[in-house]
Amino acid sequence: MKKIDVLVSEVGPRDGLQSLKSVMPTEVKKAWIQAQFEAGTQEIEVGSFVSSKIFPQLADTPEIVAFSRGLKGLHVAVLVPNLKGLRNAVESGAHKISIPFSVSETHSFHNLRRSHQQMFDEIESCVDFLETLPRQERPDFEVGLSTAFGCALEGKVPAKKVIGIAEKVIELGVDEVCLSDTAGSGNPSQLKSLAEGIWQNCGREKLKSVHLHNTRGQGLANALMAVQIGISTIDSSMGGIGGCPFSPGASGNIVTEDLVFMLESMGLNTGIDIEELLVVRDMIKNALPQEKLYGFTPESGLPLGFCGASQ
Amino acid sequence: MKKIDVLVSEVGPRDGLQSLKSVMPTEVKKAWIQAQFEAGTQEIEVGSFVSSKIFPQLADTPEIVAFSRGLKGLHVAVLVPNLKGLRNAVESGAHKISIPFSVSETHSFHNLRRSHQQMFDEIESCVDFLETLPRQERPDFEVGLSTAFGCALEGKVPAKKVIGIAEKVIELGVDEVCLSDTAGSGNPSQLKSLAEGIWQNCGREKLKSVHLHNTRGQGLANALMAVQIGISTIDSSMGGIGGCPFSPGASGNIVTEDLVFMLESMGLNTGIDIEELLVVRDMIKNALPQEKLYGFTPESGLPLGFCGASQ
């Protein structure tokens, strides 16, 4: 893999599909993941080890992880809600495991049916389990700080609370935290001050990624600030599909196609061939004819004479 | 008027309406302009002194300017294509007059049917005319550098060419230039380097504003970069209506509602009450039932507990 400037981490097959009514057939998911990997995407969140009763869209996660591990060089990420999911994720061989922690306790009760204390206990059990594994078999373990920029149920979320929870989970032994704008209410200044607060209290290497939503159209502005201050991983989803089912009004992740266009235009190498990426979008569009896909670049096409950093 | 951090200059009544098939009745335009002024907007481009055969949407510009001048404190801006338009604009009493200059000569022939040399000559005549007026009666005279970020017809536009034209028109005596991303292909790094190039060659006070399009979803990211480097005026249009009729695929100005949300969220005072602005949008939506309005904030609503810088 060649050196990239910003890692665009695709979350469509997990965060995207989870929110849709349609269930994408396993073979179509595999074709999507493979095509996107071949277009240059180096990290994909391919599924979630959650109840297949609640999320039938993700019931095939073990098979999808096994397939994705066969794509040499792809960093295979998954989501888990608890220790049980983590054990299954480890067994599947995922390279990176994220667990969401809602900074808003109201959202925590809605999304994971757990209080903050219960979440801390669960995370501690996860770390304890991971420490029983030989070091070379341990996946990266990340806590996603959901509702870090505000909560659709609670409203404002104090920065101090976000930073305090980041400190606590880092103390418990997780590798990294990720700042998640679950409600899509964040702004660039807030992103900068939250990241700097976490860096000051936990160390620079403990926060490298952000997960942004485009609910109020602020996604790329927030992403720009993220790369300006040195965040190196940005989650996004093809066609902007996704959003949290327990966060009213919070439609859509930021759009991979538009994010890659911005970064590549700025001379930042994502490793992704945007023309191939637009072909992957067509594939997804055909597979999800009833779903609304977001994104401006696919509609307008690339500018005449466009040449991205990775080309 | 209280001190603001960023001037959001509304171009919907000119750039927006010009691109639509619908012709908005004069009384509805007046109601829009008044409502948006009352919501706190301090500069509005209310019309254009162009041929009313080509642009029947703007045939009422003299009446609209007269009405707008009655809104005490509103900076009334208009567009003109040539000396004839400028004379009419001066007669109407507009406070600010912009003339577009396409950096891409191909676009210049399409948009204004003039070569670069013809445009320089026209601008010189305009300056000569303005200099015959008593100083206190002279409006601000600005050149909009169209296609400064790239052209849908020519492709890449060299920065050197943009800066060279900026120097030339400043030498001819215009007050200011504005960087216009007519084709919506610009990126934040490009915006920064173009602005810095013009500042170095023409002086900081000669470039204070940008005119951005959202064709590839990059509008707010570009606007963020603009305010970060000290640009103090950003054009935008309610519902993102507009775009250049001679720039294929170039749909939509940046959306005023989402821009104001970004700036106010960041603690930057625009003077605009965003809740009132959303009421103005509803008024425009009702007046243009067949037109597509863009914007995310109006769809999702303001975040729970939101309080902007101007509130």
Boltz contact constraints between the chains, C-beta under 6 A:
constraints:
  - contact:
      token1: [A, 150]
      token2: [B, 303]
      max_distance: 6.0
  - contact:
      token1: [A, 155]
      token2: [B, 304]
      max_distance: 6.0
  - contact:
      token1: [A, 155]
      token2: [B, 305]
      max_distance: 6.0
  - contact:
      token1: [A, 156]
      token2: [B, 305]
      max_distance: 6.0
  - contact:
      token1: [A, 185]
      token2: [B, 303]
      max_distance: 6.0
  - contact:
      token1: [A, 187]
      token2: [B, 265]
      max_distance: 6.0
  - contact:
      token1: [A, 187]
      token2: [B, 266]
      max_distance: 6.0
  - contact:
      token1: [A, 188]
      token2: [B, 224]
      max_distance: 6.0
  - contact:
      token1: [A, 189]
      token2: [B, 266]
      max_distance: 6.0
  - contact:
      token1: [A, 215]
      token2: [B, 300]
      max_distance: 6.0
  - contact:
      token1: [A, 216]
      token2: [B, 261]
      max_distance: 6.0
  - contact:
      token1: [A, 216]
      token2: [B, 296]
      max_distance: 6.0
  - contact:
      token1: [A, 216]
      token2: [B, 297]
      max_distance: 6.0
  - contact:
      token1: [A, 216]
      token2: [B, 300]
      max_distance: 6.0
  - contact:
      token1: [A, 217]
      token2: [B, 258]
      max_distance: 6.0
  - contact:
      token1: [A, 217]
      token2: [B, 296]
      max_distance: 6.0
  - contact:
      token1: [A, 218]
      token2: [B, 262]
      max_distance: 6.0
  - contact:
      token1: [A, 220]
      token2: [B, 221]
      max_distance: 6.0
  - contact:
      token1: [A, 221]
      token2: [B, 220]
      max_distance: 6.0
  - contact:
      token1: [A, 221]
      token2: [B, 221]
      max_distance: 6.0
  - contact:
      token1: [A, 221]
      token2: [B, 224]
      max_distance: 6.0
  - contact:
      token1: [A, 221]
      token2: [B, 262]
      max_distance: 6.0
  - contact:
      token1: [A, 224]
      token2: [B, 188]
      max_distance: 6.0
  - contact:
      token1: [A, 224]
      token2: [B, 221]
      max_distance: 6.0
  - contact:
      token1: [A, 224]
      token2: [B, 224]
      max_distance: 6.0
  - contact:
      token1: [A, 249]
      token2: [B, 300]
      max_distance: 6.0
  - contact:
      token1: [A, 258]
      token2: [B, 217]
      max_distance: 6.0
  - contact:
      token1: [A, 261]
      token2: [B, 216]
      max_distance: 6.0
  - contact:
      token1: [A, 262]
      token2: [B, 218]
      max_distance: 6.0
  - contact:
      token1: [A, 262]
      token2: [B, 221]
      max_distance: 6.0
  - contact:
      token1: [A, 265]
      token2: [B, 187]
      max_distance: 6.0
  - contact:
      token1: [A, 266]
      token2: [B, 187]
      max_distance: 6.0
  - contact:
      token1: [A, 266]
      token2: [B, 189]
      max_distance: 6.0
  - contact:
      token1: [A, 296]
      token2: [B, 216]
      max_distance: 6.0
  - contact:
      token1: [A, 296]
      token2: [B, 217]
      max_distance: 6.0
  - contact:
      token1: [A, 297]
      token2: [B, 216]
      max_distance: 6.0
  - contact:
      token1: [A, 300]
      token2: [B, 215]
      max_distance: 6.0
  - contact:
      token1: [A, 300]
      token2: [B, 216]
      max_distance: 6.0
  - contact:
      token1: [A, 300]
      token2: [B, 249]
      max_distance: 6.0
  - contact:
      token1: [A, 303]
      token2: [B, 150]
      max_distance: 6.0
  - contact:
      token1: [A, 303]
      token2: [B, 185]
      max_distance: 6.0
  - contact:
      token1: [A, 304]
      token2: [B, 155]
      max_distance: 6.0
  - contact:
      token1: [A, 305]
      token2: [B, 155]
      max_distance: 6.0
  - contact:
      token1: [A, 305]
      token2: [B, 156]
      max_distance: 6.0
